[in-house]
Amino acid sequence: MKKIIFTLGLIAAAMGVFAQDGGSPMNKAVNRATHSRDFLMIQLAYDGWSGAPDNVKTGFNRGFNVALMYDVPLKNSPISLAAGLGVSTSGVFLKDNIMDISGKSNRNTASFPANNNAYKKFKVATTYVELPIEIRYRSVPDNANKGFKAAIGMKIGALVDAHTKGKNTGANGSKNIDKVANKGFFNPWRFAATARVGYGNFAVFGAYSLNTLLKDNNNIDIRPYQIGICISGL
């Protein structure tokens, strides 16, 4: 009996020590749950093209970004620095034109011939692996789940996929899809300025590409941008 009481006393003492310094697994889990650093960021966006040729009109374009960020708070300051790794996808729908990246009509430049009702829908899709970097401000420095917050930064992206997809309907009512994948006309790197402002776990954000979507030999100054909402936490 004495051994049991002694053992229970040691366990209680150990639990008391861990509780004081926050070292117990339970306390660490609680701290992680209640003291967010915006480790995970999910963004839903409207995507647009600045500088596109006048005859190239786009529709309801969609983008999706996800990133894991490592946040480093500055001592005794609401400012922190964060860097991470993410993936960004974009789908831009062309209205009256298509984008020819096959290289058949012109091997040096991408072109935007008229659609002429060849496709009911035509999309230009890109995917980047990105390194986002941010300078962050939080009114509640220890908990990004609460209070006002803002961030500015930039993203460096490496192009991993670029393709076009056209959908049409055949004479017998069947649906046909023409997909062309070719990264050759696109810049392999993207440098984008970013900004974000919000409250708690929700924010609005914007991103603007500092370099062109296509390579210099295309003589087309398309610079993609995004405007959307951001959900962050952990």
C-alpha positions in Angstrom: 0.0 0.0 0.0 2.8 2.4 0.9 4.5 1.6 -2.4 1.3 2.4 -4.3 0.9 5.7 -2.4 4.6 6.6 -3.0 4.3 5.8 -6.7 1.2 7.9 -7.1 2.9 10.8 -5.3 5.8 10.7 -7.7 3.4 10.7 -10.7 1.5 13.6 -9.2 4.7 15.5 -8.6 6.0 14.9 -12.1 2.7 16.0 -13.6 2.8 19.2 -11.5 6.3 20.0 -12.9 5.3 19.4 -16.5 2.1 21.5 -16.0 4.2 24.4 -14.7 6.6 24.5 -17.6 4.1 23.5 -20.3 6.0 20.3 -21.1 3.3 17.7 -20.8 2.0 16.3 -24.0 -1.5 17.5 -23.1 -0.3 21.1 -22.5 1.6 21.1 -25.7 -1.4 19.9 -27.6 -3.6 22.6 -26.0 -1.0 25.3 -26.7 -0.8 24.2 -30.4 -4.6 24.3 -30.6 -5.0 27.7 -29.0 -1.9 29.6 -30.1 -1.9 29.5 -33.9 1.0 30.6 -36.0 -0.8 30.4 -39.4 1.1 27.3 -40.3 -1.4 26.2 -42.9 -2.8 28.6 -45.5 -5.5 27.8 -48.0 -6.5 30.3 -50.7 -9.4 30.4 -53.1 -9.0 33.0 -55.8 -10.3 34.8 -58.9 -7.5 34.7 -61.5 -7.0 37.4 -64.1 -4.5 38.4 -66.8 -3.2 41.9 -66.8 -1.7 43.1 -70.1 -3.4 40.5 -72.3 -4.1 41.4 -76.0 -7.2 43.6 -76.4 -9.1 40.9 -78.3 -8.4 38.3 -75.6 -11.3 38.2 -73.0 -11.4 35.9 -70.1 -14.4 34.5 -68.1 -14.9 33.3 -64.5 -11.4 32.1 -63.8 -10.4 30.2 -60.7 -7.3 29.6 -58.7 -6.4 27.5 -55.7 -3.3 27.8 -53.5 -2.1 25.8 -50.4 1.1 26.4 -48.4 2.8 25.3 -45.2 4.5 28.2 -43.5 7.1 28.3 -40.7 6.5 31.4 -38.6 9.4 33.0 -36.6 8.2 35.8 -34.2 10.4 38.7 -33.5 11.1 39.0 -29.8 8.7 41.4 -27.9 7.1 42.4 -31.2 3.8 41.9 -33.1 6.0 41.3 -36.2 7.1 37.9 -37.5 8.8 36.4 -40.5 7.5 33.4 -42.3 8.7 31.2 -45.1 7.3 27.9 -46.5 6.5 25.6 -49.4 3.3 25.6 -51.4 1.4 24.7 -54.6 -0.6 27.1 -56.8 -3.0 26.2 -59.5 -4.8 28.5 -62.0 -7.5 28.0 -64.6 -8.2 30.9 -67.0 -11.2 30.5 -69.4 -11.0 32.3 -72.7 -14.2 33.6 -74.2 -13.7 34.3 -78.0 -10.2 33.0 -78.5 -8.1 29.9 -77.9 -4.4 29.7 -77.0 -2.3 27.8 -79.4 0.7 26.2 -77.7 1.0 23.3 -80.0 3.9 24.9 -81.9 2.5 23.8 -85.2 1.4 27.2 -86.5 4.3 29.1 -85.0 7.1 27.4 -83.3 8.5 30.5 -81.7 5.5 32.2 -80.1 2.1 31.3 -78.6 -0.8 32.7 -80.4 -4.5 33.5 -79.7 -6.6 32.7 -82.8 -10.3 33.1 -82.8 -12.4 30.3 -81.3 -15.0 30.4 -84.1 -17.3 28.2 -82.0 -14.8 25.3 -82.2 -15.0 24.9 -78.4 -17.8 25.5 -75.9 -15.2 26.0 -73.2 -11.5 26.6 -73.4 -9.1 26.8 -70.4 -5.4 27.7 -69.9 -4.2 25.9 -66.8 -0.9 26.3 -64.9 0.6 24.7 -61.8 3.5 26.0 -59.8 5.5 24.8 -56.8 6.2 27.9 -54.7 8.4 29.3 -52.0 6.3 32.0 -50.2 8.0 34.5 -47.9 6.0 37.0 -45.7 6.5 39.8 -43.2 3.5 39.4 -40.8 1.8 41.7 -38.3 -0.6 40.4 -35.7 -2.5 42.4 -33.1 -2.5 39.2 -30.9 1.1 38.0 -31.5 0.8 34.7 -29.8 -2.5 33.6 -31.4 -3.2 34.0 -35.1 -6.7 32.7 -34.5 -7.7 36.0 -33.0 -7.4 39.7 -33.8 -6.4 41.7 -36.8 -3.5 40.6 -38.9 -1.8 41.6 -42.1 1.1 40.4 -44.3 3.2 41.5 -47.3 5.7 39.3 -49.2 6.5 37.5 -52.3 6.3 34.1 -53.9 8.9 32.4 -56.1 7.3 29.7 -58.2 8.6 27.0 -60.5 6.3 25.9 -63.3 5.6 22.2 -63.2 2.6 22.0 -65.6 1.1 24.2 -68.3 -1.7 23.0 -70.6 -4.8 24.0 -72.5 -8.1 22.1 -72.6 -10.9 22.7 -75.0 -14.3 21.0 -74.8 -16.8 20.7 -77.6 -19.8 18.6 -78.6 -19.6 16.2 -81.5 -22.3 15.7 -84.2 -23.8 12.7 -82.3 -23.9 14.6 -79.0 -20.7 13.1 -77.6 -18.4 15.4 -75.6 -14.9 15.7 -76.9 -11.9 17.1 -75.1 -8.7 18.4 -76.7 -5.8 18.8 -74.3 -2.4 20.1 -75.2 0.4 20.2 -72.7 3.5 22.3 -73.5 5.6 24.4 -71.1 7.9 25.6 -73.8 6.2 29.0 -74.3 5.8 29.8 -70.6 8.3 31.3 -68.3 9.7 28.5 -66.1 9.8 30.9 -63.0 7.3 33.2 -61.6 7.9 36.1 -59.1 4.8 37.5 -57.5 4.2 40.2 -54.9 1.6 39.3 -52.3 -0.5 41.0 -49.6 -3.0 39.8 -47.1 -5.3 41.4 -44.5 -7.9 39.8 -42.2 -9.2 38.9 -38.8 -8.8 35.6 -37.0 -8.7 32.7 -39.4 -10.1 34.6 -42.4 -8.5 37.1 -44.7 -8.6 38.6 -48.2 -5.4 38.4 -50.3 -4.0 39.6 -53.5 -1.0 38.5 -55.7 0.5 40.1 -58.8 3.1 38.5 -61.0 6.2 40.7 -61.4 7.3 38.9 -64.6 5.4 37.8 -67.6 3.5 34.6 -68.0 5.1 33.9 -71.4 8.7 34.0 -72.5 10.1 37.2 -73.9 10.0 35.9 -77.5 6.2 36.0 -77.4 6.1 39.9 -77.2 2.9 39.6 -75.1 3.0 41.2 -71.7 0.5 39.0 -69.8 1.0 39.2 -66.0 -1.3 37.0 -63.9 -3.0 38.2 -60.7 -5.1 36.7 -58.0 -7.8 38.2 -55.7 -9.5 36.0 -53.2 -10.0 34.7 -49.6 -7.6 33.0 -47.4 -8.3 30.5 -44.6 -5.3 30.0 -42.2 -4.6 28.3 -38.9 -2.6 25.7 -37.0 
